[in-house]
Amino acid sequence: MITYYYRTLKDSELKIINEPRNGVWVHVEEPTEDDIKILTTQFGLDEDILEDAQDFFEVPRLERETGGTYFFTRYPYEETKEDTDSAPLMIVMGESFVLTLTLRDIPQFNKLFDGKEAVHTTQKAKLFIQLMTAVTTSYEKELVRLRRAVHRDRAKLRRIGNTEIVRFVNYEHKLNDMVAAVVPTNTWIQQLTKGNYMQLYNDDVELMEDLVVDNSQLVDSARSVLKTIQNVRNASEVILTNNLNTTIKTLTVLTIILTVPTIIASLYGMNVPLPFGESKYGFVFVLLFIMVAVSGIVMLFKKNKWL
C-alpha cells in the first residue's frame, strides 16, 4: 500500500494527498508488484534495489543509484513468521521526495503519522533524521527492557533452570540482531555527516552527529548486556556441573558404604561353616562388626573430605 504524506512549514498538520508532488513523503507498506511498478514509473527508482528491499533479511547498507540515494536499515519488530527480531526498512532520498518502504507495519512512525510529533515533509534532511531517530529510540527502549529482564533473571542464578536458560538464549538472539542492525547503520550515518549524500545545514549536521553518538552508545550497552548474559550462562554451567559432581560423589560414597554390609551379609548367607555360626549371639556380633566397619569407612571419608 502506498500513502502520500505532505506538510509544509505553513501547514498546521500532516495531510494525506492523492498524488505525489515536490516535497512529498511516500510511505510504502507491504508493497505488491503493482506498487513496485508505480514506484518505478513515478519516481524512476532502481527496480533491482526495490527487489532487494523486499528481502526480509536484507542487511543495512547505503547505495547511490538511479532515482536517489537508498538507505537500508532494520528496526525492532516482534516477528512471528521469520527467525529474526527485526524488520527491514528502506529510505530513499530523491531530489523532490522522501520514500520509506517496509515489509511489515512500523509502529515507530505512528507518532509521525498521527501528528503527535511535528514533521514537515518539505524539509527532507530533518525528516530523514526524525525517521532514523524513531528507529534508534525504539532500539533504546528494547535494550532497556532486555537489560531489566536479564538482571531480573540473573538474581535467580542459583535456581536457574531450563526455562531461564531458554530465555537467556532468546535475549542473546535479540541483542545480536540489534548489534548486527545498528553497527552498519551507524557506519553509513557517519558518512552522511560529511554532506556527500544529501544537503545538510549546520543544525542538521549536529543532529546527525548526535544520532551517531546515540547509536554508538546503544551498541556499547548492547554488548555489555551480551557479556552479562555470557557470564551468567558460564556461571550457571559451573553451578550445574558442581551440583552434578556433588550428587555423583554422594551416590558413590553411599554405594561404597552400603557395599560393606552387603558383602558381609552375603557371606553369612552361605551354607558353609562361618565364625559365630553356632553362637546364639552370632547375629549381634556380625551386626556390631558391620557397624564398626561402616563407621570406620565414614571416618576415613570425612578425614579425606570425601564426604
C-alpha positions as CSV (number, residue, x, y, z in Angstrom):
1,M,0.0,0.0,0.0
2,I,1.3,3.4,-1.0
3,T,0.5,6.5,1.0
4,Y,1.5,10.1,0.2
5,Y,2.1,12.4,3.1
6,Y,2.6,16.2,2.7
7,R,3.2,19.1,5.0
8,T,4.9,22.5,4.5
9,L,6.1,24.9,7.2
10,K,2.8,26.8,6.7
11,D,0.5,23.8,7.1
12,S,-1.0,23.1,10.6
13,E,-1.0,19.3,10.2
14,L,0.3,16.4,8.2
15,K,-2.0,15.6,5.2
16,I,-2.6,12.6,3.1
17,I,-2.7,13.5,-0.6
18,N,-3.8,11.5,-3.6
19,E,-0.8,12.2,-5.9
20,P,2.9,12.8,-5.4
21,R,4.3,16.3,-5.6
22,N,7.5,18.1,-4.7
23,G,8.3,17.7,-1.0
24,V,6.1,14.6,-0.6
25,W,6.8,11.7,1.9
26,V,5.9,8.4,0.2
27,H,5.3,5.6,2.7
28,V,5.0,2.1,1.2
29,E,3.9,-0.8,3.5
30,E,3.8,-4.4,2.3
31,P,4.2,-3.5,-1.4
32,T,2.7,-5.5,-4.1
33,E,4.0,-6.0,-7.6
34,D,1.7,-3.2,-8.8
35,D,3.1,-0.9,-6.1
36,I,6.7,-1.6,-7.2
37,K,5.8,-0.8,-10.8
38,I,4.1,2.5,-9.7
39,L,7.2,3.5,-7.7
40,T,9.5,2.7,-10.6
41,T,7.4,4.7,-13.0
42,Q,6.6,7.7,-10.9
43,F,10.0,8.2,-9.2
44,G,12.4,6.5,-11.6
45,L,13.6,4.2,-8.8
46,D,16.0,1.3,-9.5
47,E,14.0,-1.8,-9.9
48,D,16.8,-4.2,-8.7
49,I,17.2,-2.3,-5.5
50,L,13.4,-2.3,-4.9
51,E,13.6,-6.1,-5.3
52,D,16.4,-6.1,-2.6
53,A,14.1,-4.1,-0.3
54,Q,11.6,-7.0,-0.4
55,D,14.1,-9.4,1.1
56,F,13.1,-9.7,4.7
57,F,16.7,-10.5,5.7
58,E,18.3,-7.6,3.8
59,V,21.3,-6.1,5.7
60,P,21.8,-2.4,6.4
61,R,23.8,-0.6,3.7
62,L,23.9,2.6,1.6
63,E,23.7,2.8,-2.2
64,R,23.5,5.7,-4.6
65,E,21.8,4.6,-7.8
66,T,19.1,5.8,-10.3
67,G,16.4,7.8,-8.6
68,G,18.3,8.9,-5.5
69,T,20.2,7.5,-2.5
70,Y,19.0,4.3,-0.9
71,F,19.5,3.7,2.8
72,F,18.8,0.2,4.2
73,T,18.4,-0.3,7.9
74,R,16.4,-2.5,10.3
75,Y,14.0,-1.7,13.2
76,P,12.9,-3.8,16.2
77,Y,9.8,-5.9,15.4
78,E,8.1,-8.9,17.1
79,E,8.3,-11.1,14.1
80,T,6.4,-14.4,14.2
81,K,7.0,-15.8,10.7
82,E,10.8,-15.4,10.4
83,D,13.6,-16.3,12.8
84,T,14.6,-12.7,13.5
85,D,13.6,-9.9,15.9
86,S,13.9,-7.0,13.4
87,A,12.3,-6.0,10.1
88,P,13.9,-4.2,7.1
89,L,13.4,-0.5,6.3
90,M,14.5,1.2,3.2
91,I,14.6,5.0,3.0
92,V,15.1,6.7,-0.4
93,M,16.2,10.3,-0.6
94,G,15.2,11.7,-4.0
95,E,15.5,15.1,-5.4
96,S,12.0,16.1,-4.5
97,F,10.7,13.3,-2.3
98,V,11.5,11.0,0.7
99,L,10.3,7.4,0.4
100,T,10.1,4.8,3.1
101,L,9.4,1.1,2.3
102,T,8.7,-1.6,4.8
103,L,7.5,-5.2,4.6
104,R,5.7,-5.0,7.9
105,D,3.9,-2.3,9.8
106,I,6.3,0.1,11.6
107,P,4.9,1.3,14.9
108,Q,8.0,3.5,15.4
109,F,6.4,6.0,12.9
110,N,3.0,6.2,14.5
111,K,3.8,9.4,16.3
112,L,4.7,11.0,12.9
113,F,1.6,9.6,11.2
114,D,-0.7,10.7,14.0
115,G,0.6,14.2,14.3
116,K,1.9,13.7,17.8
117,E,5.3,14.7,16.6
118,A,5.6,17.6,14.1
119,V,7.0,16.6,10.8
120,H,7.5,18.7,7.7
121,T,7.9,16.7,4.6
122,T,9.4,19.5,2.6
123,Q,12.4,19.5,4.9
124,K,13.9,16.3,3.7
125,A,17.0,16.2,5.8
126,K,15.1,16.8,9.1
127,L,12.5,14.3,8.1
128,F,15.3,11.7,7.5
129,I,16.8,12.5,10.9
130,Q,13.3,12.1,12.5
131,L,12.8,8.7,10.9
132,M,16.2,7.4,12.0
133,T,15.8,8.9,15.5
134,A,12.5,7.0,15.8
135,V,14.3,3.8,14.9
136,T,17.2,4.4,17.4
137,T,14.7,5.3,20.1
138,S,12.8,2.1,19.7
139,Y,16.1,0.1,20.0
140,E,16.9,2.0,23.2
141,K,13.6,1.1,24.7
142,E,14.0,-2.5,23.6
143,L,17.5,-2.5,25.2
144,V,16.2,-1.1,28.5
145,R,13.6,-3.9,28.6
146,L,16.1,-6.6,27.8
147,R,18.6,-5.2,30.4
148,R,15.9,-5.3,33.1
149,A,14.9,-8.8,32.2
150,V,18.5,-10.1,32.2
151,H,19.2,-8.6,35.6
152,R,16.0,-10.0,37.0
153,D,16.9,-13.5,35.8
154,R,20.5,-13.1,37.0
155,A,19.2,-12.6,40.6
156,K,17.8,-16.2,40.3
157,L,21.2,-17.6,39.3
158,R,21.3,-20.4,42.0
159,R,17.8,-21.5,41.0
160,I,18.3,-21.2,37.2
161,G,16.7,-23.9,35.2
162,N,15.8,-24.9,31.6
163,T,13.2,-22.1,31.3
164,E,15.7,-19.4,32.4
165,I,18.3,-20.8,30.0
166,V,15.9,-20.7,27.1
167,R,15.1,-17.1,28.0
168,F,18.8,-16.1,28.1
169,V,19.2,-17.6,24.6
170,N,16.3,-15.5,23.3
171,Y,17.8,-12.4,25.0
172,E,21.1,-13.1,23.3
173,H,19.4,-13.6,19.9
174,K,17.6,-10.3,20.2
175,L,20.8,-8.4,21.3
176,N,22.8,-9.9,18.5
177,D,20.1,-8.9,16.0
178,M,20.2,-5.4,17.4
179,V,24.0,-5.1,17.2
180,A,24.0,-6.5,13.6
181,A,21.5,-3.9,12.6
182,V,22.8,-0.8,14.4
183,V,26.5,-1.2,13.6
184,P,26.4,-1.0,9.8
185,T,23.6,1.6,10.0
186,N,25.8,3.8,12.2
187,T,28.6,3.4,9.7
188,W,26.6,4.9,6.8
189,I,25.1,7.6,9.1
190,Q,28.7,8.7,9.8
191,Q,29.2,9.1,6.1
192,L,26.1,11.3,5.8
193,T,27.6,13.8,8.2
194,K,30.1,14.8,5.5
195,G,27.3,16.1,3.4
196,N,28.1,14.0,0.3
197,Y,24.7,12.3,0.1
198,M,22.2,15.0,1.0
199,Q,22.2,18.7,1.7
200,L,22.7,19.3,5.4
201,Y,22.7,22.6,7.3
202,N,24.7,23.1,10.5
203,D,21.9,22.1,12.8
204,D,21.2,19.1,10.7
205,V,24.9,18.0,11.0
206,E,24.7,18.4,14.7
207,L,21.6,16.3,14.9
208,M,23.2,13.7,12.7
209,E,26.3,13.6,14.9
210,D,24.1,13.2,18.0
211,L,22.4,10.3,16.2
212,V,25.8,8.7,15.6
213,V,26.7,9.1,19.3
214,D,23.4,7.6,20.4
215,N,23.8,4.6,18.1
216,S,27.4,4.1,19.4
217,Q,26.3,4.1,23.0
218,L,23.4,1.8,22.1
219,V,25.9,-0.8,20.6
220,D,28.2,-0.5,23.6
221,S,25.3,-1.0,26.0
222,A,24.0,-4.0,24.0
223,R,27.5,-5.6,24.0
224,S,27.7,-5.0,27.8
225,V,24.4,-6.8,28.3
226,L,25.6,-9.6,26.0
227,K,28.7,-10.0,28.1
228,T,26.5,-10.2,31.2
229,I,24.4,-12.9,29.6
230,Q,27.6,-14.9,28.7
231,N,28.8,-14.5,32.3
232,V,25.5,-15.8,33.7
233,R,25.5,-18.7,31.3
234,N,29.1,-19.6,32.3
235,A,28.3,-19.3,35.9
236,S,25.1,-21.4,35.6
237,E,27.1,-24.1,33.8
238,V,29.7,-24.2,36.6
239,I,26.9,-24.4,39.2
240,L,25.1,-27.1,37.4
241,T,28.3,-29.1,36.9
242,N,29.3,-28.6,40.5
243,N,25.8,-29.8,41.6
244,L,26.1,-32.8,39.4
245,N,29.6,-33.7,40.7
246,T,28.3,-33.4,44.3
247,T,25.4,-35.7,43.6
248,I,27.6,-38.3,41.9
249,K,30.1,-38.1,44.8
250,T,27.3,-38.6,47.3
251,L,25.9,-41.5,45.5
252,T,29.3,-43.1,45.1
253,V,30.0,-42.7,48.9
254,L,26.7,-44.2,49.7
255,T,27.3,-47.1,47.3
256,I,30.7,-47.9,49.0
257,I,29.2,-47.6,52.5
258,L,26.4,-49.9,51.7
259,T,28.6,-52.4,49.8
260,V,30.4,-53.4,53.1
261,P,27.3,-54.7,55.0
262,T,26.0,-56.2,51.8
263,I,29.2,-58.3,51.3
264,I,29.2,-59.4,55.0
265,A,25.5,-60.3,54.9
266,S,26.1,-62.2,51.6
267,L,28.9,-64.2,53.1
268,Y,26.8,-65.2,56.2
269,G,24.0,-66.2,53.9
270,M,26.2,-69.1,52.5
271,N,25.6,-72.7,53.7
272,V,29.2,-73.2,54.9
273,P,30.7,-73.1,58.4
274,L,31.4,-69.5,59.4
275,P,32.7,-67.7,62.6
276,F,29.9,-67.3,65.2
277,G,27.8,-69.6,63.1
278,E,26.9,-71.8,66.2
279,S,26.7,-68.9,68.7
280,K,23.4,-67.6,69.8
281,Y,24.9,-64.1,69.8
282,G,26.3,-64.5,66.3
283,F,23.8,-62.0,64.7
284,V,24.7,-59.4,67.3
285,F,28.5,-59.9,66.7
286,V,28.0,-59.7,62.9
287,L,25.9,-56.6,63.3
288,L,28.4,-54.9,65.6
289,F,31.2,-55.8,63.1
290,I,29.2,-54.2,60.3
291,M,28.6,-51.0,62.3
292,V,32.3,-50.7,63.2
293,A,33.3,-51.3,59.6
294,V,30.8,-48.7,58.3
295,S,31.8,-46.2,61.0
296,G,35.5,-46.7,60.0
297,I,34.7,-46.0,56.4
298,V,32.7,-42.9,57.2
299,M,35.5,-41.5,59.4
300,L,38.0,-42.2,56.6
301,F,35.9,-40.4,54.1
302,K,35.4,-37.4,56.4
303,K,39.1,-37.3,57.2
304,N,39.8,-37.1,53.4
305,K,36.9,-34.7,52.9
306,W,35.2,-37.1,50.5
307,L,32.0,-36.8,52.5
